[in-house]
Amino acid sequence: MVTGPMRWFGGWGAAHLSDESLLELHTLLLGGEHAVAARYLRHVKQCDHCAARLDAVRDDAASMRHDVAASADARITPSRLQRQFDVIMRRLDGQSGRVLPFPVTIHRHTPAPSLRRWVAVAAACGLVIGLGAGRLIGPVSSGPLSTWQAGHPPAQASVHTGAAHETDEQMLVEIDVALARSPTKEFRALDQLTPRIVDASVRLPR
Amino acid sequence: MPVRPPASAAEGQSGEVDLAAAVKAHLAAGEAAAARDLYGDLVRRHQRKATRIALYYLRESAEANEAVQDAFVKAYTHLLDFEYGRSFEVWFTRILVNSCLDRVKARGRRARWMIAADDLGDASPLERVAVPRDSTPEALALRRERGTRLMGAIARLPERQRTVVLLSQIEGATTREVSEVTGLRETTIRVHLFRALRRLRLLLADDPAFGTAPGRQ
């Protein structure tokens, strides 16, 4: 429990509260911590300059609240809220738990990005399956099975991998997990060598 | 045994806790239609603020709408877990914030593995803010500019600082409410808020849209 201010004046010889102290005082007052703020307030009550600066900090904060909230509110039209409400009620009726897309007009559905996205998904899929298969039937395939291979029949493993990817999201989660697992150092090395798609997309003409 | 709400709630009085309790009682009694109708009132009451919060996090209209829908549906399906006497708004906001954060994480995964689709071009939605009728063009332009830059700066805050500053500073929640939403201690929230404001001030210090405040030395 904090019982005192975290910062005092800028220094023992300083005549006024530092900027940080003013900000902390504002935070304390916002949180209703008047007892903790009392030490600062004693000075503010005696110092017109710091009182004015505290007012300015409060005005800044109020202005921030107003600007951000007003900007967001301006995007939320009554018709948009009504459409959203209708969708929620329909979902409550169905109780299906299925995510219904909100009817939007600002989306631009162009075939090219979708195609690129699926190409990237397919490439990632191929990478995972290829590396997995390569590990199973790679250079040691002609020799005796390793302990790991003996415990995991290749055919079953590959079939399972293909069937598990039901959604994009699930697949991406599995890729993340695969990369994070310690036995798969090959993935990490390859990951380091492979340019990031995000980086590449920045360079693409839009 | 179904839990009945206080008598005032059953009579449909205006308090949101009573309203949530009434919906819960109807659900417990198997009265789905009545529960749904009453829940509609709760949705209307919190819908705008919920959408605003989702926009702060996701900044993309369609995804924010889906997050809000998901949160309301999830709250409805878990309403039997809602405790009498607690604030429905706080309880619901916690569901909503978690839903938004899940989507932010999922978006990060997609960004690592997929080429961004053009619809993510809406990443700066405040640039296309609708114009209120009662303001001058100059004031509107300045407000839009400030709103855009503020949202950009808030988006650069760490996750906890962002949540605390959005709920507390922007939406006006009390420290206690933010504590219930985030699960953080009140003193921790104050520290996060202080750090967030300090960082925001640094981020915006040289921004001409914000000028030099009299409090800045």
Contacts between the chains, C-beta under 8 A, distances in Angstrom:
chain1	res1	chain2	res2	distance
A	1	B	187	6.0
A	2	B	187	5.3
A	2	B	190	7.3
A	2	B	191	7.9
A	6	B	194	7.6
A	19	B	201	7.9
A	19	B	215	6.8
A	19	B	216	6.2
A	19	B	217	5.9
A	20	B	198	6.7
A	22	B	215	5.8
A	23	B	194	6.5
A	23	B	197	5.5
A	23	B	198	5.7
A	23	B	201	7.0
A	24	B	194	5.5
A	26	B	197	7.3
A	27	B	190	5.9
A	27	B	193	5.2
A	27	B	194	4.4
A	27	B	197	6.5
A	28	B	190	7.1
A	30	B	168	6.8
A	30	B	169	7.4
A	30	B	175	7.8
A	30	B	193	7.1
A	31	B	168	7.9
A	31	B	174	7.8
A	31	B	175	4.2
A	31	B	186	7.2
A	31	B	189	7.4
A	31	B	190	5.0
A	31	B	193	7.2
A	32	B	174	7.1
A	32	B	175	6.7
A	33	B	190	6.8
A	52	B	214	6.4
A	52	B	215	7.9
A	53	B	214	6.2
A	53	B	215	3.8
A	54	B	215	7.0
A	56	B	213	5.0
A	56	B	214	4.1
A	56	B	215	3.8
A	57	B	213	7.2
A	57	B	215	4.7
A	59	B	213	7.9
A	60	B	210	7.9
A	60	B	213	5.3
A	60	B	215	7.3
A	61	B	169	6.4
A	61	B	197	7.5
A	63	B	146	7.7
A	64	B	150	5.8
A	64	B	169	6.8
A	64	B	170	7.4
A	64	B	200	7.7
A	65	B	169	6.2
A	65	B	170	5.3
A	65	B	172	7.2
A	67	B	143	5.6
A	67	B	146	4.6
A	67	B	147	4.6
A	67	B	150	6.0
A	68	B	56	7.5
A	68	B	147	5.7
A	68	B	150	5.2
A	68	B	151	6.3
A	68	B	154	7.4
A	68	B	170	5.2
A	69	B	52	6.7
A	69	B	170	6.0
A	69	B	171	7.6
A	70	B	132	7.6
A	70	B	143	6.5
A	70	B	147	7.0
A	71	B	126	4.7
A	71	B	129	5.1
A	71	B	143	7.0
A	71	B	144	6.7
A	71	B	147	3.2
A	71	B	148	7.4
A	71	B	151	7.2
A	72	B	51	7.9
A	72	B	52	4.5
A	72	B	55	4.9
A	72	B	56	6.7
A	72	B	126	7.5
A	72	B	147	7.9
A	73	B	48	7.3
A	73	B	52	6.5
A	74	B	129	4.6
A	74	B	130	4.4
A	74	B	131	7.3
A	74	B	132	6.4
A	75	B	55	6.6
A	75	B	61	6.9
A	75	B	125	6.4
A	75	B	126	7.8
A	75	B	128	7.8
A	75	B	129	6.3
A	75	B	130	6.3
A	76	B	48	5.8
A	76	B	51	5.2
A	76	B	52	6.7
A	76	B	55	7.8
A	77	B	130	7.0
A	80	B	51	8.0
A	80	B	65	7.8
A	81	B	47	5.6
A	81	B	48	6.4
A	81	B	51	7.2
A	84	B	47	6.6
A	84	B	51	7.1
A	84	B	65	5.6
A	84	B	68	6.4
A	84	B	69	6.6
A	85	B	40	7.4
A	85	B	43	6.1
A	85	B	44	6.6
A	85	B	47	6.4
A	87	B	65	7.9
A	87	B	69	5.7
A	88	B	43	5.7
A	88	B	68	8.0
A	88	B	69	5.3
A	88	B	72	4.9
A	88	B	73	6.6
A	89	B	36	7.1
A	89	B	40	6.2
A	89	B	43	7.8
A	91	B	69	6.5
A	91	B	73	5.0
A	92	B	36	5.3
A	92	B	39	6.9
A	92	B	73	6.5
A	92	B	76	5.7
A	93	B	36	7.2
A	95	B	77	7.4
A	97	B	73	7.2
A	97	B	77	7.7
A	99	B	66	5.8
A	99	B	69	7.4
A	99	B	70	6.4
A	100	B	69	7.1
A	101	B	62	7.1
A	101	B	66	7.2
A	102	B	61	7.9
A	102	B	62	5.4
A	102	B	65	3.7
A	102	B	66	5.9
A	102	B	69	7.0
A	104	B	61	6.1
A	104	B	62	4.6
A	104	B	65	7.5
A	106	B	61	6.1
A	106	B	62	7.7
A	106	B	122	6.4
A	107	B	62	6.3
A	107	B	119	4.9
A	108	B	118	5.6
A	108	B	119	6.5
A	108	B	121	7.9
A	109	B	119	7.7
A	110	B	118	5.9
A	113	B	115	6.9
A	113	B	116	7.7
A	113	B	117	4.2
A	113	B	118	4.9
A	113	B	119	7.9
A	114	B	117	6.9
A	116	B	115	4.6
A	117	B	114	5.1
A	117	B	115	5.8
A	117	B	117	6.0
A	120	B	113	6.6
A	120	B	114	5.0
A	120	B	115	5.5
A	121	B	113	7.6
A	121	B	114	6.7
A	124	B	113	5.5
A	168	B	110	7.8
A	169	B	106	6.1
A	169	B	109	7.6
A	172	B	106	7.9
A	172	B	109	4.6
A	172	B	110	6.5
A	172	B	112	7.9
A	172	B	113	5.5
A	173	B	109	6.9
A	175	B	113	6.5
A	176	B	109	6.1
A	176	B	112	7.9
A	196	B	112	7.1
A	197	B	112	7.3
A	197	B	113	6.3
A	197	B	114	6.4
A	197	B	115	5.6
A	198	B	111	5.4
A	198	B	112	6.7
A	198	B	115	8.0
A	198	B	116	7.3
A	200	B	115	7.6
A	201	B	115	4.5
A	201	B	116	5.7
A	204	B	115	7.5
A	206	B	118	7.7
A	206	B	121	7.9
